[in-house]
């Protein structure tokens, strides 16, 4: 019989503040950096950059900006 429990290393965080789409995009960009020779923030047993990148993003070690959520500057008032 197979184990149907989700694998903690491969789950996408269910967070109200972030979306699944954002998680995937940030992890993919980080995986590309790792493939190009960037050093990992965590020691990992996996040789796959995608697994390392997902764990780094899940733990909040990868910083990113969401340009859609940046506060808008108030417009200058006309005098």
ROROBA-594353 format. One record per residue (C-alpha): residue number from 0; residue in one letter; x, y, z. Coordinates in Angstrom, 1 decimal. Example, Ala and Ser with C-alpha at 12.3 -4.5 7.8 and 13.67 -1.06 7.14 Angstrom:
n res east north up
0 a 12.3 -4.5 7.8
1 s 13.7 -1.1 7.1
//
This chain:
n res east north up
0 x 0.0 0.0 0.0
1 x 1.3 3.4 -0.9
2 x 1.7 6.3 1.6
3 x -0.8 9.0 0.7
4 x 0.5 11.7 3.1
5 x 1.8 14.8 1.4
6 x 5.6 15.0 1.3
7 x 6.6 18.1 3.4
8 x 9.5 18.9 1.1
9 x 7.2 19.1 -2.0
10 x 4.2 21.0 -0.5
11 x 3.4 24.5 -1.5
12 x 2.7 26.7 1.5
13 x -0.9 27.7 2.0
14 x -0.4 31.3 3.2
15 x -3.0 34.1 3.0
16 x -0.4 36.7 2.3
17 x 1.2 34.9 -0.7
18 x -0.2 33.0 -3.6
19 x 0.8 29.6 -5.0
20 x 1.7 31.4 -8.2
21 x 4.1 33.7 -6.5
22 x 5.7 30.8 -4.6
23 x 6.3 29.0 -7.9
24 x 7.7 32.0 -9.7
25 x 10.1 32.9 -6.9
26 x 11.2 29.3 -6.4
27 x 11.8 28.9 -10.2
28 x 13.9 32.1 -10.4
29 x 15.9 30.9 -7.4
30 x 16.4 27.5 -8.9
31 x 17.8 29.1 -12.0
32 x 20.2 31.1 -9.9
33 x 21.3 27.9 -8.2
34 x 21.8 26.2 -11.5
35 x 24.0 29.1 -12.6
36 x 26.3 28.6 -9.6
37 x 24.8 30.7 -6.8
38 x 25.4 29.3 -3.3
39 x 22.5 27.8 -1.5
40 x 21.4 29.4 1.8
41 x 20.8 26.0 3.3
42 x 22.8 22.8 3.4
43 x 20.9 20.2 1.5
44 x 21.1 16.5 0.8
45 x 19.3 17.0 -2.5
46 x 21.3 17.7 -5.7
47 x 18.2 19.1 -7.4
48 x 18.2 22.9 -7.5
49 x 14.4 23.0 -7.6
50 x 14.1 21.2 -4.3
51 x 16.7 23.4 -2.6
52 x 15.0 26.5 -4.0
53 x 11.5 25.5 -2.8
54 x 12.9 24.9 0.7
55 x 14.7 28.3 0.7
56 x 11.5 30.1 -0.4
57 x 9.3 28.2 2.1
58 x 11.6 29.2 4.9
59 x 11.6 32.8 3.9
60 x 15.3 33.0 3.0
61 x 14.7 34.3 -0.5
62 x 13.8 38.0 -0.6
63 x 11.6 39.4 -3.4
64 x 9.5 42.4 -4.2
65 x 5.9 42.3 -5.4
66 x 5.6 45.3 -7.6
67 x 1.8 44.9 -7.6
68 x 1.7 45.4 -3.8
69 x 4.0 48.3 -3.4
70 x 2.2 51.3 -1.8
71 x 1.4 54.1 -4.3
72 x 2.8 57.5 -3.6
73 x 0.1 60.0 -2.8
74 x -0.4 62.6 -5.5
75 x 0.8 66.1 -4.8
76 x -1.9 68.4 -3.9
77 x -2.4 71.4 -6.1
78 x -2.1 74.7 -4.3
//
